Amino acid sequence: MTERAKLKERPMLDIALDRDLENRLRQVAARLGKSPEDCAAAAIRTFVADCEEAFAHGQRLGGEGVMRPPEGFYD
C-alpha cells in the first residue's frame, strides 16, 4: 500500500463537537442519505474555499487579505 493510500485511510483531523451540533449533523446527514463524516468534510471544504476566495479578493483590492472586525465588535 502506498503512503498516499495510507493517508486516505486514516483521518487527518479529529474534531470534537458538542452534543447538540453532533446530533444536528447526524439528523441532516440522515435526511440527505449521507454519512455525517461526508457532510462535515463537505462543510469544511466549502469553508476553506470561501476563505481562500476572500483572501484572494482582498489581495486583488490591494489589502493583505481579510480584515477582522475590532475586538468586541459583536458584543
Buried (B, 14 or more C-beta within 10 A) or exposed (E): EEEEEEEEEEEEEEEEEEEEEBEEBBEEBEEEEEEBEEBBBEEEEEEEEEEEEEBEEBEEEEEEEEEEEEEEEEE
